[in-house]
Amino acid sequence: SLKHQTWLVGNRIGNILQSQLVFLNLYNEGEYLILHSIGHTDYSIIITPIGNGNLLVGQLAMQTIDTAWCFIRDVQRNCNLTNTPFTFAIIGRN
């Protein structure tokens, strides 16, 4: 099961590759902390659960300059928090 993952995320601007270190931590059942070095709050995160056959929803609950707190909910089970694989994209200014 996922407890901690690390990625080096790249963003190409012309011939320059800017990169940010991103850590993903399982905080609690269905609660994930995405720790990053973006340095501002002018961003959004799109969360796409990779399901278990049920309707799942990813939700950005809170964000700071270095942390995003996300939930994964199982809509067909009273919107209970659930652990499931997911993808995410951080979108915002550089």
Backbone hydrogen bonds, N-H to C=O, Kabsch-Sander energy under -0.5 kcal/mol:
donor,donor_aa,acceptor,acceptor_aa,energy
5,Q,24,L,-2.1
7,W,22,V,-2.9
9,V,7,W,-0.6
9,V,20,Q,-3.0
11,N,18,Q,-2.8
13,I,11,N,-0.5
13,I,16,I,-3.0
16,I,13,I,-2.3
18,Q,11,N,-2.6
18,Q,16,I,-0.7
20,Q,9,V,-2.4
22,V,7,W,-2.8
23,F,35,L,-3.3
24,L,5,Q,-2.8
25,N,33,L,-2.9
26,L,3,K,-1.4
27,Y,25,N,-0.8
27,Y,31,E,-2.5
28,N,31,E,-1.5
31,E,28,N,-2.3
32,Y,70,C,-2.7
33,L,25,N,-2.8
34,I,32,Y,-0.5
34,I,68,A,-3.0
35,L,23,F,-2.7
35,L,33,L,-0.7
36,H,66,D,-2.1
39,G,65,I,-2.1
43,Y,41,T,-1.7
44,S,91,I,-2.9
46,I,89,A,-2.4
47,I,45,I,-0.6
48,T,87,T,-2.9
50,I,85,P,-3.2
51,G,49,P,-0.8
56,L,54,N,-0.6
57,V,73,R,-2.5
59,Q,71,F,-2.6
61,A,59,Q,-0.7
61,A,69,W,-2.8
62,M,69,W,-1.4
64,T,67,T,-2.9
68,A,34,I,-1.9
69,W,62,M,-3.0
70,C,32,Y,-3.0
70,C,68,A,-0.6
71,F,59,Q,-2.7
72,I,30,G,-2.0
73,R,57,V,-2.9
74,D,80,N,-2.7
75,V,55,L,-2.1
75,V,73,R,-0.8
76,Q,55,L,-0.8
77,R,74,D,-1.5
78,N,75,V,-0.6
79,C,74,D,-1.3
80,N,74,D,-0.8
80,N,77,R,-1.7
82,T,72,I,-2.2
84,T,82,T,-0.5
87,T,48,T,-2.4
89,A,46,I,-1.9
91,I,44,S,-3.0
91,I,89,A,-0.6
93,R,42,D,-1.4
